[in-house]
Amino acid sequence: MTITPLDPEAEHWVLLAQFGSDSDAKMTWGEEGALYWLIRSEDLAARRFGEARLILQG
């Protein structure tokens, strides 16, 4: 089996926030998906939250 390394850029990103679907709270994304906010380490250190990226996993 060959293991493919992650993109070198991936090591510069950190998870800022994660929210899973909660049907009891009536908050669902896709079919029981989750929302992830990622930000580069240097943007987090500089408090540039406008540079964060949102990913929806459904």
C-alpha positions in Angstrom: 0.0 0.0 0.0 1.3 3.5 -0.9 0.6 6.2 1.6 0.1 9.6 0.0 1.4 12.6 2.1 -1.0 15.4 2.8 -0.7 18.6 0.8 2.1 20.6 2.5 -0.2 23.5 2.8 -2.5 21.5 5.1 -0.1 21.9 8.1 -0.7 25.6 8.1 -4.5 25.3 8.8 -6.1 24.8 12.1 -9.7 24.0 13.1 -11.3 27.1 14.5 -14.8 25.7 15.1 -16.9 22.6 14.4 -20.7 22.2 14.7 -22.4 18.9 14.2 -26.1 18.6 13.2 -28.5 18.4 16.1 -32.1 17.4 15.1 -33.4 18.1 18.6 -32.2 21.7 18.3 -33.5 21.8 14.7 -30.0 22.5 13.3 -29.1 20.2 10.5 -26.7 20.6 7.6 -27.1 18.3 4.7 -28.1 14.9 6.0 -26.8 15.0 9.5 -23.6 16.8 8.4 -21.3 19.1 10.1 -19.9 22.6 9.6 -16.1 23.2 10.0 -14.4 26.6 10.1 -10.7 26.4 9.3 -8.1 29.2 9.5 -4.4 29.5 8.7 -2.2 29.7 11.8 -0.8 33.0 10.9 -4.2 34.5 10.3 -5.4 33.3 13.7 -2.4 34.8 15.4 -3.1 38.1 13.6 -6.8 37.8 14.5 -7.8 38.0 10.8 -11.0 36.0 11.2 -12.3 37.2 7.9 -9.7 34.8 6.3 -11.4 31.7 7.8 -13.0 29.2 5.5 -16.2 27.2 6.0 -16.6 23.6 4.9 -19.9 21.7 4.9 -19.6 18.0 5.2 -22.9 16.3 4.6 
